[in-house]
């Protein structure tokens, strides 16, 4: 890797409309930090783009100077792929434009938009697309990996709502990808991550949902965990597409360390159907927390935010399981009983309805069968707990793996899981590699869930 040439950098600064931040600048230490406090990297330069032309010039400078490129949208990726040491961070966080057309029910969102900002713009018109469960998650990153969220039973994954994308390639070319234009690239962008260029904007088809849905949070003492899992399994085995149910084990937010079994439902259907489901949930026992009620969809999207603050330390593992068997339930409860930190969590995300209707080869994201994603979140603030928290996550994953098909959601992959590309993409991997050969044969964009070219 060569050192960034001062003259080239000065010329670049004069040309672009955004900001260029380097080590020693007052805001450098703030801008280089992303959501996961474990990630502490120092790029040679941060380019805060405000438009596509800035992105083109940034890519061309990085390539000419042999700098690694990391692309930041929301900065939520747990493996820290939004920032690198000694290279260039292309920071899209100033690119916040959203344009909603309520007639065509479509939105165009720039690459720095978060799901909170997206929902705020669309819910003005009572429109929505499947988005992240944390409002500060970036739209682009979540989408490119697939996109799980509260509406996926009804609307499918985020990629199933994607209409088109604009990106800048490693050659500095601007391309639009849709079903009618660069269709193979469009296929790859729906799950293939940031392997093919810098995505500067995305267009989504929207649907009439909101501004209120039926949802909230309900939590029970951890001692009710076995019945909690039984009811969760019963509800999800018979649920309709209007309903999605996120569930898991977490700790009370009051700092007491009290262990809880919690559900976060989202129901877009009739009052009768909602009442039946909520009654089933409440039959678990006496809740410690119960906020289930009609509520703004934007508020539902923010419920988990306080539990995952920026700069906490995070380490994730995940897998897919077909069923919450007695053995799986026992593992989940035993592992949560021994969490080394009161911030650690275990989440279950149910796959059903519109999320599993497409064929596995319809998009680059291949996991289209009924079941559950298990997300193991090791989270802590005291760095002395790092080894024990990471070990807990790995052991929980190891125990669950024998009940899994080995598949993994690329957005949940940590740095030590890059060898699991075949598990992330399945039979779609060769097709993705062919796309990589076409659009990024030199693997300029490799600081991602990287699909290496075969050339």
C-alpha beads as a LAMMPS data file, in Angstrom:
LAMMPS data file: protein, C-alpha beads

455 atoms
454 bonds

1 atom types
1 bond types

-500.0 500.0 xlo xhi
-500.0 500.0 ylo yhi
-500.0 500.0 zlo zhi

Masses

1 110.0

Atoms # bond

1 1 1 0.000 0.000 0.000
2 1 1 1.375 3.399 -0.957
3 1 1 1.253 6.518 1.176
4 1 1 -1.370 9.082 0.206
5 1 1 0.281 11.730 -1.961
6 1 1 -0.158 15.202 -0.465
7 1 1 -0.478 16.938 -3.838
8 1 1 -3.112 14.475 -5.050
9 1 1 -5.018 14.976 -1.806
10 1 1 -4.878 18.772 -2.077
11 1 1 -6.170 18.649 -5.654
12 1 1 -8.937 16.325 -4.535
13 1 1 -9.964 18.681 -1.727
14 1 1 -10.283 21.550 -4.181
15 1 1 -12.474 19.510 -6.503
16 1 1 -15.100 17.846 -4.325
17 1 1 -18.160 19.413 -2.724
18 1 1 -18.065 17.369 0.476
19 1 1 -15.588 17.275 3.340
20 1 1 -12.161 15.681 3.559
21 1 1 -11.026 14.747 7.065
22 1 1 -7.580 13.421 7.951
23 1 1 -5.795 12.417 11.188
24 1 1 -5.245 15.484 13.354
25 1 1 -8.432 17.227 12.250
26 1 1 -10.718 17.998 15.233
27 1 1 -13.572 15.773 14.055
28 1 1 -11.432 12.838 12.902
29 1 1 -11.748 10.708 16.048
30 1 1 -15.514 11.171 16.139
31 1 1 -16.064 10.396 12.455
32 1 1 -13.866 7.291 12.362
33 1 1 -15.866 5.579 15.129
34 1 1 -18.821 3.449 14.102
35 1 1 -21.592 1.746 16.070
36 1 1 -19.518 -1.143 17.438
37 1 1 -17.128 0.211 20.062
38 1 1 -14.820 -2.776 19.529
39 1 1 -13.838 -1.335 16.161
40 1 1 -11.009 1.168 16.627
41 1 1 -9.423 1.817 13.244
42 1 1 -7.649 4.817 11.756
43 1 1 -8.155 5.512 8.062
44 1 1 -5.684 7.692 6.194
45 1 1 -8.545 9.847 4.954
46 1 1 -12.292 10.158 5.456
47 1 1 -14.249 11.528 2.488
48 1 1 -17.686 12.813 3.492
49 1 1 -19.482 12.781 0.166
50 1 1 -22.586 14.830 -0.547
51 1 1 -23.268 13.582 -4.061
52 1 1 -22.468 10.998 -6.703
53 1 1 -19.697 13.114 -8.236
54 1 1 -17.889 13.121 -4.879
55 1 1 -18.132 9.336 -4.723
56 1 1 -16.703 8.977 -8.237
57 1 1 -13.747 11.228 -7.413
58 1 1 -13.152 9.437 -4.092
59 1 1 -13.059 6.018 -5.750
60 1 1 -10.706 7.264 -8.450
61 1 1 -8.356 8.842 -5.886
62 1 1 -8.291 5.675 -3.786
63 1 1 -7.572 3.479 -6.800
64 1 1 -4.849 5.806 -8.083
65 1 1 -3.200 5.908 -4.641
66 1 1 -3.622 2.158 -4.001
67 1 1 -5.723 2.812 -0.898
68 1 1 -8.126 0.258 0.500
69 1 1 -11.743 1.456 0.383
70 1 1 -14.263 1.089 3.184
71 1 1 -17.798 2.401 2.601
72 1 1 -19.872 3.804 5.437
73 1 1 -23.626 4.215 5.251
74 1 1 -25.162 3.816 8.704
75 1 1 -21.982 2.329 10.209
76 1 1 -23.890 -0.482 11.946
77 1 1 -22.131 -3.529 10.511
78 1 1 -20.903 -5.421 13.562
79 1 1 -17.687 -6.564 11.875
80 1 1 -16.700 -2.945 11.282
81 1 1 -16.537 -3.096 7.506
82 1 1 -17.368 0.618 7.295
83 1 1 -13.876 1.671 8.383
84 1 1 -10.304 0.532 7.732
85 1 1 -6.777 1.233 8.879
86 1 1 -4.618 3.412 6.593
87 1 1 -7.091 3.434 3.714
88 1 1 -10.038 5.591 2.661
89 1 1 -13.424 5.680 4.359
90 1 1 -16.018 6.797 1.833
91 1 1 -18.573 8.227 4.235
92 1 1 -22.080 8.572 2.812
93 1 1 -23.669 9.713 6.071
94 1 1 -24.236 13.266 4.739
95 1 1 -26.213 11.904 1.775
96 1 1 -29.632 12.041 3.452
97 1 1 -31.972 12.816 0.577
98 1 1 -35.347 11.053 0.431
99 1 1 -37.929 11.586 -2.319
100 1 1 -41.340 9.980 -1.848
101 1 1 -43.903 9.761 -4.642
102 1 1 -47.172 8.723 -2.979
103 1 1 -48.892 8.260 -6.357
104 1 1 -46.485 5.627 -7.633
105 1 1 -45.845 4.469 -4.044
106 1 1 -42.116 4.687 -4.436
107 1 1 -39.193 6.260 -2.593
108 1 1 -35.634 7.062 -3.592
109 1 1 -33.229 7.222 -0.655
110 1 1 -29.584 8.206 -0.762
111 1 1 -26.857 5.996 0.644
112 1 1 -26.579 7.709 4.027
113 1 1 -30.244 7.423 5.008
114 1 1 -31.116 5.406 8.117
115 1 1 -34.293 3.409 8.641
116 1 1 -35.591 5.958 11.123
117 1 1 -35.260 8.663 8.479
118 1 1 -36.731 6.418 5.791
119 1 1 -39.788 5.575 7.902
120 1 1 -40.308 9.191 8.910
121 1 1 -40.500 10.171 5.229
122 1 1 -42.740 7.311 4.092
123 1 1 -45.107 7.212 7.062
124 1 1 -46.215 10.770 6.319
125 1 1 -48.133 9.076 3.492
126 1 1 -49.016 5.884 5.377
127 1 1 -46.534 3.911 3.275
128 1 1 -43.791 1.473 4.253
129 1 1 -41.295 -1.133 3.104
130 1 1 -39.602 -3.808 5.189
131 1 1 -36.828 -2.110 7.158
132 1 1 -34.491 -2.736 10.057
133 1 1 -35.566 -3.304 13.652
134 1 1 -33.103 -0.630 14.847
135 1 1 -33.893 2.852 13.559
136 1 1 -30.258 3.989 13.259
137 1 1 -29.342 1.109 10.934
138 1 1 -28.376 2.268 7.456
139 1 1 -30.820 1.578 4.641
140 1 1 -28.126 0.658 2.121
141 1 1 -26.183 -1.833 4.210
142 1 1 -29.237 -3.678 5.464
143 1 1 -30.710 -3.857 1.974
144 1 1 -27.592 -5.129 0.226
145 1 1 -27.380 -8.076 2.624
146 1 1 -31.067 -9.033 2.386
147 1 1 -32.945 -7.129 5.064
148 1 1 -34.897 -8.591 7.991
149 1 1 -37.566 -6.561 9.755
150 1 1 -41.021 -6.343 11.331
151 1 1 -42.849 -6.375 7.991
152 1 1 -41.121 -9.291 6.281
153 1 1 -44.027 -11.704 6.777
154 1 1 -46.294 -9.372 4.809
155 1 1 -43.872 -7.616 2.423
156 1 1 -40.919 -9.974 2.197
157 1 1 -37.325 -9.018 2.891
158 1 1 -36.067 -5.509 2.210
159 1 1 -34.613 -6.700 -1.110
160 1 1 -38.077 -7.892 -2.146
161 1 1 -39.188 -4.244 -1.967
162 1 1 -36.178 -2.909 -3.878
163 1 1 -37.056 -1.415 -7.273
164 1 1 -33.682 -0.092 -8.430
165 1 1 -30.247 0.988 -7.238
166 1 1 -27.600 3.412 -8.425
167 1 1 -23.949 2.604 -7.854
168 1 1 -20.449 3.757 -8.705
169 1 1 -18.181 0.979 -9.949
170 1 1 -14.466 0.559 -9.341
171 1 1 -13.914 2.130 -12.764
172 1 1 -15.840 5.261 -11.729
173 1 1 -18.830 4.428 -13.915
174 1 1 -22.345 5.236 -12.684
175 1 1 -24.847 2.438 -13.285
176 1 1 -28.543 1.992 -12.603
177 1 1 -29.622 -1.538 -11.821
178 1 1 -33.231 -2.705 -11.968
179 1 1 -35.268 -5.540 -13.417
180 1 1 -35.127 -3.781 -16.805
181 1 1 -31.615 -2.336 -16.706
182 1 1 -28.459 -4.253 -15.774
183 1 1 -30.744 -7.001 -14.548
184 1 1 -28.024 -9.447 -13.553
185 1 1 -26.353 -6.783 -11.428
186 1 1 -29.733 -6.035 -9.849
187 1 1 -30.033 -9.717 -8.966
188 1 1 -26.618 -9.612 -7.275
189 1 1 -27.276 -6.428 -5.328
190 1 1 -30.240 -8.104 -3.647
191 1 1 -28.169 -9.971 -1.080
192 1 1 -24.653 -9.818 -2.513
193 1 1 -23.525 -6.943 -0.306
194 1 1 -21.138 -4.155 -1.268
195 1 1 -19.083 -6.272 -3.646
196 1 1 -19.907 -4.504 -6.897
197 1 1 -19.547 -0.807 -6.148
198 1 1 -20.603 2.060 -3.913
199 1 1 -24.391 2.225 -3.806
200 1 1 -25.331 5.898 -3.790
201 1 1 -29.122 5.595 -3.819
202 1 1 -31.876 3.001 -3.733
203 1 1 -35.470 3.032 -4.962
204 1 1 -38.145 1.031 -3.156
205 1 1 -41.726 0.057 -3.860
206 1 1 -43.919 1.094 -0.939
207 1 1 -47.081 -0.391 0.506
208 1 1 -50.053 0.927 2.462
209 1 1 -49.068 0.213 6.058
210 1 1 -49.293 2.673 8.920
211 1 1 -49.078 5.214 10.222
212 1 1 -50.256 2.916 13.070
213 1 1 -49.740 -0.801 13.539
214 1 1 -50.444 -3.142 16.437
215 1 1 -47.300 -3.895 18.343
216 1 1 -45.069 -3.042 21.244
217 1 1 -43.051 -5.018 23.746
218 1 1 -44.145 -7.629 26.257
219 1 1 -41.692 -9.288 28.638
220 1 1 -42.000 -12.083 31.185
221 1 1 -39.702 -13.307 33.959
222 1 1 -37.008 -15.618 32.636
223 1 1 -38.418 -18.339 34.893
224 1 1 -41.324 -18.514 32.410
225 1 1 -38.845 -19.167 29.592
226 1 1 -39.909 -22.731 28.769
227 1 1 -43.587 -21.798 28.417
228 1 1 -42.542 -18.635 26.585
229 1 1 -40.775 -20.701 23.928
230 1 1 -43.694 -23.129 23.677
231 1 1 -46.172 -20.305 23.040
232 1 1 -43.786 -18.610 20.619
233 1 1 -43.482 -21.846 18.664
234 1 1 -47.264 -22.324 18.624
235 1 1 -47.968 -18.774 17.466
236 1 1 -45.343 -18.742 14.739
237 1 1 -46.337 -22.164 13.417
238 1 1 -49.850 -20.897 12.689
239 1 1 -49.369 -17.192 12.045
240 1 1 -50.664 -15.252 9.046
241 1 1 -48.667 -13.001 6.772
242 1 1 -49.905 -9.829 8.478
243 1 1 -48.006 -10.779 11.605
244 1 1 -44.301 -10.886 12.462
245 1 1 -42.913 -11.768 15.877
246 1 1 -39.421 -11.021 17.131
247 1 1 -38.650 -12.798 20.390
248 1 1 -35.798 -13.673 22.664
249 1 1 -34.053 -13.391 25.984
250 1 1 -32.751 -10.068 27.233
251 1 1 -32.090 -8.134 30.431
252 1 1 -34.124 -5.405 32.092
253 1 1 -32.998 -1.937 31.071
254 1 1 -32.959 -0.643 34.650
255 1 1 -29.450 -1.982 35.229
256 1 1 -30.630 -4.633 37.685
257 1 1 -29.487 -7.498 35.459
258 1 1 -32.933 -9.103 35.711
259 1 1 -33.327 -11.705 32.989
260 1 1 -36.450 -11.488 30.832
261 1 1 -38.160 -13.336 27.997
262 1 1 -39.486 -10.723 25.581
263 1 1 -41.560 -10.525 22.419
264 1 1 -41.954 -7.644 19.982
265 1 1 -44.940 -8.308 17.718
266 1 1 -46.026 -6.311 14.695
267 1 1 -49.507 -6.973 13.315
268 1 1 -50.996 -5.145 10.342
269 1 1 -54.254 -7.095 10.193
270 1 1 -57.762 -6.925 11.585
271 1 1 -58.599 -6.107 15.201
272 1 1 -60.043 -9.598 15.659
273 1 1 -56.854 -11.297 14.444
274 1 1 -54.695 -8.972 16.540
275 1 1 -56.694 -9.647 19.693
276 1 1 -56.408 -13.410 19.256
277 1 1 -52.617 -13.277 18.880
278 1 1 -52.108 -10.853 21.748
279 1 1 -54.287 -13.021 24.010
280 1 1 -52.116 -16.008 23.177
281 1 1 -48.980 -14.086 24.081
282 1 1 -50.440 -12.845 27.359
283 1 1 -51.397 -16.407 28.315
284 1 1 -47.720 -17.074 29.048
285 1 1 -48.066 -15.568 32.507
286 1 1 -47.855 -12.292 34.402
287 1 1 -45.817 -9.883 32.278
288 1 1 -43.135 -7.683 33.781
289 1 1 -43.662 -5.264 30.872
290 1 1 -46.674 -4.982 28.560
291 1 1 -46.975 -2.164 26.024
292 1 1 -48.933 -4.083 23.363
293 1 1 -51.346 -1.644 21.711
294 1 1 -51.961 0.265 18.492
295 1 1 -48.906 2.479 17.996
296 1 1 -47.101 4.444 15.290
297 1 1 -44.958 2.203 13.107
298 1 1 -42.138 4.718 13.566
299 1 1 -42.317 4.189 17.346
300 1 1 -42.201 0.406 16.949
301 1 1 -39.080 0.841 14.845
302 1 1 -37.403 2.668 17.752
303 1 1 -38.298 0.304 20.619
304 1 1 -35.015 -1.609 20.561
305 1 1 -32.788 1.445 20.102
306 1 1 -32.077 2.126 23.802
307 1 1 -30.789 -1.417 24.263
308 1 1 -28.120 -1.185 21.551
309 1 1 -26.336 2.152 22.067
310 1 1 -23.460 3.319 19.909
311 1 1 -19.952 2.481 21.185
312 1 1 -21.013 -0.416 23.381
313 1 1 -18.822 -3.418 22.570
314 1 1 -20.486 -6.028 20.327
315 1 1 -19.726 -9.476 18.983
316 1 1 -22.346 -11.449 17.034
317 1 1 -22.874 -14.987 15.853
318 1 1 -25.937 -16.324 14.042
319 1 1 -27.451 -19.352 12.365
320 1 1 -30.706 -20.568 10.851
321 1 1 -32.801 -23.303 12.436
322 1 1 -35.865 -25.047 11.056
323 1 1 -37.678 -25.445 14.365
324 1 1 -37.449 -24.485 18.033
325 1 1 -37.132 -28.037 19.263
326 1 1 -36.920 -28.953 22.927
327 1 1 -33.142 -29.300 22.512
328 1 1 -32.838 -25.855 20.914
329 1 1 -34.990 -24.329 23.659
330 1 1 -32.855 -25.972 26.331
331 1 1 -29.653 -24.626 24.750
332 1 1 -31.051 -21.107 24.494
333 1 1 -32.132 -21.082 28.132
334 1 1 -28.969 -22.681 29.481
335 1 1 -26.747 -20.293 27.566
336 1 1 -28.726 -17.217 28.537
337 1 1 -28.560 -18.292 32.171
338 1 1 -24.755 -17.882 32.069
339 1 1 -24.412 -14.617 30.144
340 1 1 -21.221 -12.848 31.267
341 1 1 -22.710 -9.366 30.778
342 1 1 -26.159 -7.905 31.541
343 1 1 -26.281 -6.508 28.006
344 1 1 -26.077 -9.892 26.235
345 1 1 -29.130 -11.018 24.245
346 1 1 -30.527 -13.887 22.204
347 1 1 -33.016 -13.078 19.433
348 1 1 -35.279 -15.248 17.283
349 1 1 -36.556 -13.902 13.958
350 1 1 -39.326 -15.892 12.289
351 1 1 -39.188 -16.651 8.552
352 1 1 -42.612 -17.086 6.965
353 1 1 -45.094 -15.579 4.533
354 1 1 -43.780 -13.269 1.835
355 1 1 -40.180 -13.709 3.023
356 1 1 -40.097 -17.345 1.896
357 1 1 -42.209 -17.153 -1.268
358 1 1 -39.388 -16.362 -3.748
359 1 1 -37.247 -19.177 -5.042
360 1 1 -33.762 -19.459 -3.507
361 1 1 -32.262 -18.363 -6.840
362 1 1 -34.609 -15.399 -7.380
363 1 1 -32.224 -13.056 -5.553
364 1 1 -28.651 -13.413 -4.338
365 1 1 -30.028 -13.993 -0.818
366 1 1 -30.800 -17.744 -0.859
367 1 1 -32.417 -18.503 2.516
368 1 1 -36.050 -18.829 1.522
369 1 1 -37.517 -21.563 3.677
370 1 1 -39.644 -21.568 6.832
371 1 1 -37.784 -21.356 10.104
372 1 1 -35.937 -18.987 12.361
373 1 1 -32.785 -16.921 12.415
374 1 1 -31.028 -17.047 15.782
375 1 1 -28.954 -13.961 16.550
376 1 1 -26.495 -14.237 19.425
377 1 1 -25.540 -10.767 20.656
378 1 1 -22.607 -10.544 23.009
379 1 1 -22.677 -6.957 24.278
380 1 1 -20.720 -5.318 27.056
381 1 1 -19.145 -2.031 28.169
382 1 1 -16.299 -3.211 30.433
383 1 1 -13.372 -4.202 28.186
384 1 1 -12.175 -6.688 30.803
385 1 1 -15.190 -8.812 29.831
386 1 1 -14.225 -9.016 26.154
387 1 1 -12.762 -12.518 26.211
388 1 1 -15.599 -14.021 28.262
389 1 1 -18.326 -12.371 26.169
390 1 1 -16.819 -13.496 22.876
391 1 1 -16.324 -17.003 24.264
392 1 1 -19.979 -17.089 25.403
393 1 1 -21.210 -16.142 21.933
394 1 1 -19.009 -18.721 20.265
395 1 1 -20.041 -21.493 22.648
396 1 1 -23.734 -20.664 22.200
397 1 1 -23.256 -20.795 18.452
398 1 1 -21.307 -24.066 18.650
399 1 1 -24.111 -25.721 20.603
400 1 1 -26.806 -24.486 18.223
401 1 1 -24.927 -25.389 15.056
402 1 1 -25.795 -29.082 15.261
403 1 1 -29.461 -28.057 14.969
404 1 1 -28.798 -25.770 12.003
405 1 1 -28.349 -26.346 8.286
406 1 1 -25.179 -24.257 8.547
407 1 1 -26.636 -21.273 6.716
408 1 1 -25.739 -17.768 7.806
409 1 1 -27.141 -14.302 7.081
410 1 1 -24.345 -12.278 5.515
411 1 1 -25.270 -9.102 7.431
412 1 1 -24.666 -10.965 10.706
413 1 1 -21.268 -12.392 9.713
414 1 1 -18.281 -11.364 11.777
415 1 1 -14.723 -11.083 10.477
416 1 1 -13.878 -14.636 11.518
417 1 1 -16.654 -16.024 9.292
418 1 1 -15.455 -15.024 5.824
419 1 1 -14.723 -18.683 5.104
420 1 1 -18.474 -19.316 5.347
421 1 1 -19.363 -17.631 2.043
422 1 1 -20.805 -20.886 0.794
423 1 1 -23.093 -20.992 3.829
424 1 1 -24.165 -17.389 3.214
425 1 1 -24.871 -17.675 -0.516
426 1 1 -25.318 -21.401 -1.184
427 1 1 -25.751 -22.314 -4.854
428 1 1 -25.831 -18.609 -5.742
429 1 1 -22.126 -18.140 -5.001
430 1 1 -20.780 -19.035 -8.497
431 1 1 -23.206 -16.585 -10.092
432 1 1 -22.088 -13.887 -7.662
433 1 1 -18.451 -14.605 -8.462
434 1 1 -19.204 -14.163 -12.159
435 1 1 -20.679 -10.751 -11.352
436 1 1 -17.597 -9.883 -9.311
437 1 1 -15.436 -10.826 -12.304
438 1 1 -17.435 -8.405 -14.441
439 1 1 -17.788 -5.387 -12.158
440 1 1 -14.804 -5.610 -9.798
441 1 1 -12.225 -8.042 -11.209
442 1 1 -9.421 -6.494 -9.151
443 1 1 -11.444 -6.814 -5.918
444 1 1 -11.175 -3.107 -5.156
445 1 1 -14.277 -3.463 -2.972
446 1 1 -13.161 -6.236 -0.641
447 1 1 -13.800 -4.748 2.806
448 1 1 -17.241 -6.327 2.928
449 1 1 -18.673 -9.831 3.117
450 1 1 -16.229 -10.389 0.308
451 1 1 -16.899 -12.499 -2.747
452 1 1 -13.465 -12.803 -4.363
453 1 1 -13.261 -12.826 -8.153
454 1 1 -12.213 -16.065 -9.812
455 1 1 -10.012 -14.442 -12.461

Bonds

1 1 1 2
2 1 2 3
3 1 3 4
4 1 4 5
5 1 5 6
6 1 6 7
7 1 7 8
8 1 8 9
9 1 9 10
10 1 10 11
11 1 11 12
12 1 12 13
13 1 13 14
14 1 14 15
15 1 15 16
16 1 16 17
17 1 17 18
18 1 18 19
19 1 19 20
20 1 20 21
21 1 21 22
22 1 22 23
23 1 23 24
24 1 24 25
25 1 25 26
26 1 26 27
27 1 27 28
28 1 28 29
29 1 29 30
30 1 30 31
31 1 31 32
32 1 32 33
33 1 33 34
34 1 34 35
35 1 35 36
36 1 36 37
37 1 37 38
38 1 38 39
39 1 39 40
40 1 40 41
41 1 41 42
42 1 42 43
43 1 43 44
44 1 44 45
45 1 45 46
46 1 46 47
47 1 47 48
48 1 48 49
49 1 49 50
50 1 50 51
51 1 51 52
52 1 52 53
53 1 53 54
54 1 54 55
55 1 55 56
56 1 56 57
57 1 57 58
58 1 58 59
59 1 59 60
60 1 60 61
61 1 61 62
62 1 62 63
63 1 63 64
64 1 64 65
65 1 65 66
66 1 66 67
67 1 67 68
68 1 68 69
69 1 69 70
70 1 70 71
71 1 71 72
72 1 72 73
73 1 73 74
74 1 74 75
75 1 75 76
76 1 76 77
77 1 77 78
78 1 78 79
79 1 79 80
80 1 80 81
81 1 81 82
82 1 82 83
83 1 83 84
84 1 84 85
85 1 85 86
86 1 86 87
87 1 87 88
88 1 88 89
89 1 89 90
90 1 90 91
91 1 91 92
92 1 92 93
93 1 93 94
94 1 94 95
95 1 95 96
96 1 96 97
97 1 97 98
98 1 98 99
99 1 99 100
100 1 100 101
101 1 101 102
102 1 102 103
103 1 103 104
104 1 104 105
105 1 105 106
106 1 106 107
107 1 107 108
108 1 108 109
109 1 109 110
110 1 110 111
111 1 111 112
112 1 112 113
113 1 113 114
114 1 114 115
115 1 115 116
116 1 116 117
117 1 117 118
118 1 118 119
119 1 119 120
120 1 120 121
121 1 121 122
122 1 122 123
123 1 123 124
124 1 124 125
125 1 125 126
126 1 126 127
127 1 127 128
128 1 128 129
129 1 129 130
130 1 130 131
131 1 131 132
132 1 132 133
133 1 133 134
134 1 134 135
135 1 135 136
136 1 136 137
137 1 137 138
138 1 138 139
139 1 139 140
140 1 140 141
141 1 141 142
142 1 142 143
143 1 143 144
144 1 144 145
145 1 145 146
146 1 146 147
147 1 147 148
148 1 148 149
149 1 149 150
150 1 150 151
151 1 151 152
152 1 152 153
153 1 153 154
154 1 154 155
155 1 155 156
156 1 156 157
157 1 157 158
158 1 158 159
159 1 159 160
160 1 160 161
161 1 161 162
162 1 162 163
163 1 163 164
164 1 164 165
165 1 165 166
166 1 166 167
167 1 167 168
168 1 168 169
169 1 169 170
170 1 170 171
171 1 171 172
172 1 172 173
173 1 173 174
174 1 174 175
175 1 175 176
176 1 176 177
177 1 177 178
178 1 178 179
179 1 179 180
180 1 180 181
181 1 181 182
182 1 182 183
183 1 183 184
184 1 184 185
185 1 185 186
186 1 186 187
187 1 187 188
188 1 188 189
189 1 189 190
190 1 190 191
191 1 191 192
192 1 192 193
193 1 193 194
194 1 194 195
195 1 195 196
196 1 196 197
197 1 197 198
198 1 198 199
199 1 199 200
200 1 200 201
201 1 201 202
202 1 202 203
203 1 203 204
204 1 204 205
205 1 205 206
206 1 206 207
207 1 207 208
208 1 208 209
209 1 209 210
210 1 210 211
211 1 211 212
212 1 212 213
213 1 213 214
214 1 214 215
215 1 215 216
216 1 216 217
217 1 217 218
218 1 218 219
219 1 219 220
220 1 220 221
221 1 221 222
222 1 222 223
223 1 223 224
224 1 224 225
225 1 225 226
226 1 226 227
227 1 227 228
228 1 228 229
229 1 229 230
230 1 230 231
231 1 231 232
232 1 232 233
233 1 233 234
234 1 234 235
235 1 235 236
236 1 236 237
237 1 237 238
238 1 238 239
239 1 239 240
240 1 240 241
241 1 241 242
242 1 242 243
243 1 243 244
244 1 244 245
245 1 245 246
246 1 246 247
247 1 247 248
248 1 248 249
249 1 249 250
250 1 250 251
251 1 251 252
252 1 252 253
253 1 253 254
254 1 254 255
255 1 255 256
256 1 256 257
257 1 257 258
258 1 258 259
259 1 259 260
260 1 260 261
261 1 261 262
262 1 262 263
263 1 263 264
264 1 264 265
265 1 265 266
266 1 266 267
267 1 267 268
268 1 268 269
269 1 269 270
270 1 270 271
271 1 271 272
272 1 272 273
273 1 273 274
274 1 274 275
275 1 275 276
276 1 276 277
277 1 277 278
278 1 278 279
279 1 279 280
280 1 280 281
281 1 281 282
282 1 282 283
283 1 283 284
284 1 284 285
285 1 285 286
286 1 286 287
287 1 287 288
288 1 288 289
289 1 289 290
290 1 290 291
291 1 291 292
292 1 292 293
293 1 293 294
294 1 294 295
295 1 295 296
296 1 296 297
297 1 297 298
298 1 298 299
299 1 299 300
300 1 300 301
301 1 301 302
302 1 302 303
303 1 303 304
304 1 304 305
305 1 305 306
306 1 306 307
307 1 307 308
308 1 308 309
309 1 309 310
310 1 310 311
311 1 311 312
312 1 312 313
313 1 313 314
314 1 314 315
315 1 315 316
316 1 316 317
317 1 317 318
318 1 318 319
319 1 319 320
320 1 320 321
321 1 321 322
322 1 322 323
323 1 323 324
324 1 324 325
325 1 325 326
326 1 326 327
327 1 327 328
328 1 328 329
329 1 329 330
330 1 330 331
331 1 331 332
332 1 332 333
333 1 333 334
334 1 334 335
335 1 335 336
336 1 336 337
337 1 337 338
338 1 338 339
339 1 339 340
340 1 340 341
341 1 341 342
342 1 342 343
343 1 343 344
344 1 344 345
345 1 345 346
346 1 346 347
347 1 347 348
348 1 348 349
349 1 349 350
350 1 350 351
351 1 351 352
352 1 352 353
353 1 353 354
354 1 354 355
355 1 355 356
356 1 356 357
357 1 357 358
358 1 358 359
359 1 359 360
360 1 360 361
361 1 361 362
362 1 362 363
363 1 363 364
364 1 364 365
365 1 365 366
366 1 366 367
367 1 367 368
368 1 368 369
369 1 369 370
370 1 370 371
371 1 371 372
372 1 372 373
373 1 373 374
374 1 374 375
375 1 375 376
376 1 376 377
377 1 377 378
378 1 378 379
379 1 379 380
380 1 380 381
381 1 381 382
382 1 382 383
383 1 383 384
384 1 384 385
385 1 385 386
386 1 386 387
387 1 387 388
388 1 388 389
389 1 389 390
390 1 390 391
391 1 391 392
392 1 392 393
393 1 393 394
394 1 394 395
395 1 395 396
396 1 396 397
397 1 397 398
398 1 398 399
399 1 399 400
400 1 400 401
401 1 401 402
402 1 402 403
403 1 403 404
404 1 404 405
405 1 405 406
406 1 406 407
407 1 407 408
408 1 408 409
409 1 409 410
410 1 410 411
411 1 411 412
412 1 412 413
413 1 413 414
414 1 414 415
415 1 415 416
416 1 416 417
417 1 417 418
418 1 418 419
419 1 419 420
420 1 420 421
421 1 421 422
422 1 422 423
423 1 423 424
424 1 424 425
425 1 425 426
426 1 426 427
427 1 427 428
428 1 428 429
429 1 429 430
430 1 430 431
431 1 431 432
432 1 432 433
433 1 433 434
434 1 434 435
435 1 435 436
436 1 436 437
437 1 437 438
438 1 438 439
439 1 439 440
440 1 440 441
441 1 441 442
442 1 442 443
443 1 443 444
444 1 444 445
445 1 445 446
446 1 446 447
447 1 447 448
448 1 448 449
449 1 449 450
450 1 450 451
451 1 451 452
452 1 452 453
453 1 453 454
454 1 454 455
